[in-house]
Amino acid sequence: MKTRIALIAAAVAALGTAAPALAQDSSVTFEFETGANTGSVMVVLFSSKAGYDGNQPVASMTVPAGTSPVTVTFDGLAPGSYGMRSFHDLNGDGEMNFNPFGMPVEPYAFSNNAVGNMGPANWERARFNVNGAVVQTISLR
């Protein structure tokens, strides 16, 4: 689990605030319910199971936590299936932090508020369809 969530941070850092390359009419907005107003929320978006499993996002954003809800919108998406991974970087160090046992100590979440079983939520649980404007309310835990 530590490796998978650490890859989220690496993907966000690699993509910066890149927008999807496709110019389409669909969008997805995530409204994150946060428990703290410090740090930032890091979000990566995937457009396929292979991308999700291989940590190859199509877009990412980092947004200051400020006030809840934190809103992240990805515009210009082609209609299709997507999945999202995120975490709340409470201390602003740009990394997901873990305890000595490898368990995350910063809140994280997946699209659909999916939960994993002994690891991150899989594509089947996190996958959602985009065709037009989609909004999801996500609880970081």
Wavefront OBJ file of the C-alpha trace (Angstrom):
o trace
v 0.000 0.000 0.000
v 2.838 2.356 0.865
v 4.332 1.965 -2.608
v 1.009 2.508 -4.407
v 0.122 5.666 -2.507
v 3.663 6.964 -2.816
v 3.240 6.587 -6.577
v 0.291 8.985 -6.392
v 2.606 11.675 -5.065
v 5.190 10.875 -7.739
v 2.582 11.092 -10.488
v 1.320 14.437 -9.208
v 4.863 15.779 -9.053
v 5.637 14.523 -12.560
v 2.521 16.026 -14.116
v 2.376 19.210 -12.048
v -0.916 20.892 -12.887
v -1.189 19.466 -16.380
v -4.587 19.416 -18.037
v -5.768 16.548 -20.211
v -4.574 16.815 -23.796
v -7.999 15.966 -25.207
v -10.312 18.861 -26.057
v -13.800 17.486 -25.461
v -16.993 18.665 -23.765
v -16.989 16.456 -20.666
v -15.667 17.316 -17.216
v -15.433 15.884 -13.730
v -15.443 17.863 -10.498
v -14.372 16.389 -7.179
v -15.468 18.131 -3.987
v -13.187 16.964 -1.184
v -14.397 17.050 2.400
v -11.245 17.648 4.415
v -10.714 17.521 8.148
v -7.953 20.139 8.134
v -7.276 23.382 6.275
v -3.502 22.928 6.054
v -1.370 21.631 3.213
v -2.869 20.692 -0.120
v -4.945 18.026 -1.819
v -3.113 16.108 -4.541
v -5.304 14.472 -7.203
v -4.488 12.202 -10.161
v -6.963 11.120 -12.846
v -6.734 7.939 -14.909
v -8.588 7.025 -18.107
v -8.100 3.250 -18.149
v -7.511 0.209 -15.970
v -4.003 -0.109 -17.411
v -3.243 3.515 -16.547
v -4.747 3.154 -13.061
v -2.848 -0.059 -12.317
v 0.367 1.245 -13.918
v 0.153 4.690 -12.307
v 0.001 6.502 -15.647
v -2.445 9.375 -15.107
v -3.911 11.521 -17.853
v -4.077 14.578 -15.590
v -3.229 15.779 -12.096
v -3.755 18.793 -9.864
v -2.514 20.046 -6.541
v -4.871 22.457 -4.767
v -4.336 24.303 -1.442
v -6.621 22.928 1.275
v -7.819 26.360 2.498
v -11.474 25.731 3.249
v -13.669 22.671 2.897
v -14.806 21.539 0.448
v -11.724 21.675 -1.733
v -12.856 21.613 -5.360
v -10.873 20.154 -8.255
v -12.219 20.185 -11.826
v -10.785 18.416 -14.856
v -12.219 19.941 -18.037
v -11.941 18.866 -21.657
v -12.300 15.143 -21.053
v -13.318 12.681 -23.713
v -16.401 10.673 -22.715
v -15.415 7.350 -21.151
v -14.370 5.609 -17.951
v -12.119 7.304 -15.416
v -10.702 6.644 -11.963
v -9.177 9.019 -9.398
v -6.672 8.724 -6.552
v -5.951 11.513 -4.085
v -4.410 12.357 -0.762
v -4.353 15.315 1.609
v -0.741 16.406 2.081
v -1.314 17.818 5.557
v 2.220 19.009 6.222
v 2.909 20.304 2.689
v 6.022 18.206 2.113
v 4.777 16.928 -1.265
v 4.824 13.314 -0.122
v 2.419 10.812 1.354
v 3.640 10.107 4.884
v 3.507 6.661 6.532
v 3.894 5.207 10.018
v 6.659 2.659 10.781
v 4.325 -0.169 9.684
v 3.818 1.322 6.217
v 0.286 2.587 6.841
v -0.620 6.082 5.579
v -0.819 8.801 8.218
v -2.306 11.372 5.830
v -5.892 11.117 4.545
v -6.439 9.594 1.124
v -9.400 8.722 -1.089
v -10.471 7.247 -4.406
v -13.271 8.120 -6.824
v -16.710 6.812 -5.805
v -15.366 6.904 -2.220
v -14.168 3.395 -3.034
v -12.212 1.511 -0.410
v -9.574 -1.103 -0.962
v -9.024 -4.421 0.710
v -5.516 -4.430 2.223
v -4.406 -1.790 -0.280
v -5.758 0.841 -2.631
v -9.209 0.556 -4.167
v -9.088 -1.353 -7.436
v -10.167 0.023 -10.824
v -13.522 -1.758 -10.716
v -14.474 0.030 -7.490
v -13.026 3.418 -8.424
v -14.183 3.492 -12.074
v -16.934 5.913 -13.069
v -18.311 7.091 -16.402
v -17.962 10.616 -17.742
v -20.289 11.917 -20.424
v -21.004 15.591 -19.824
v -20.479 17.185 -16.418
v -19.933 14.792 -13.473
v -19.603 15.808 -9.812
v -18.449 13.561 -6.967
v -18.230 14.423 -3.269
v -15.198 12.648 -1.812
v -14.398 12.104 1.875
v -10.667 12.033 2.560
v -10.006 9.440 5.268
l 1 2 3 4 5 6 7 8 9 10 11 12 13 14 15 16 17 18 19 20 21 22 23 24 25 26 27 28 29 30 31 32 33 34 35 36 37 38 39 40 41 42 43 44 45 46 47 48 49 50 51 52 53 54 55 56 57 58 59 60 61 62 63 64 65 66 67 68 69 70 71 72 73 74 75 76 77 78 79 80 81 82 83 84 85 86 87 88 89 90 91 92 93 94 95 96 97 98 99 100 101 102 103 104 105 106 107 108 109 110 111 112 113 114 115 116 117 118 119 120 121 122 123 124 125 126 127 128 129 130 131 132 133 134 135 136 137 138 139 140 141
